[in-house]
Amino acid sequence: MKNIVEYFREVQRTIENLSEVEGYDEQVLSESRGDLRIRLRFRDYSLLEISEAIHILGNTLSWLSYRYH
């Protein structure tokens, strides 16, 4: 992974294949730092909320914080 935009595009391509995506929000803070928020609503009305603060240094992806609920 070279930069945060590349990571976000990979995540976006993955969730675009899901039919029940309720919301997707990304915030690029720099080439190596960003925040991601996703809400996935499933057919049985269950909800998955994902929040990640990500940093990329070199080719290493690291999470500063994350929440999956």
C-alpha positions in Angstrom: 0.0 0.0 0.0 1.6 3.3 -1.1 -0.8 5.9 0.3 -4.1 6.4 2.1 -6.1 7.2 -1.1 -5.1 3.8 -2.5 -6.3 2.1 0.7 -9.6 4.0 0.6 -10.2 3.0 -3.1 -9.6 -0.6 -2.3 -12.2 -0.4 0.6 -14.6 1.4 -1.6 -14.4 -1.2 -4.4 -15.1 -3.9 -1.9 -18.2 -2.3 -0.4 -19.6 -1.2 -3.8 -20.1 -5.0 -4.4 -22.5 -5.1 -1.4 -26.1 -4.2 -2.1 -27.0 -2.9 1.3 -24.5 -0.1 2.0 -26.2 2.7 3.9 -23.3 5.1 4.2 -19.7 5.6 3.4 -17.5 8.5 4.4 -13.7 9.0 4.1 -11.5 11.9 5.2 -8.0 12.1 3.7 -5.9 14.1 6.2 -2.6 13.6 4.3 -1.1 11.1 1.9 -0.3 8.8 4.8 -3.2 9.5 7.3 -7.0 9.2 7.0 -10.2 8.4 8.7 -12.9 6.0 7.4 -16.5 5.5 8.5 -18.8 2.9 7.0 -22.4 1.9 7.8 -23.6 -1.4 6.3 -27.3 -2.3 6.7 -28.0 -5.9 5.9 -31.2 -7.5 4.6 -32.2 -8.7 8.1 -31.9 -5.1 9.2 -28.8 -5.7 11.3 -26.2 -2.9 11.1 -22.4 -2.9 11.0 -20.6 0.3 11.8 -16.9 0.6 11.0 -14.6 3.5 12.1 -10.9 3.5 11.4 -8.1 6.0 11.8 -5.3 4.8 9.6 -1.6 5.7 9.0 0.6 4.4 6.3 4.4 4.5 6.6 6.3 3.0 3.7 4.2 0.0 2.7 3.0 -0.7 6.3 -0.6 0.0 7.2 -1.3 0.7 10.8 -4.5 1.5 12.7 -4.2 4.4 15.2 -7.7 3.5 16.4 -10.6 1.4 15.1 -14.1 0.5 16.1 -16.4 -2.3 14.7 -19.8 -2.3 16.1 
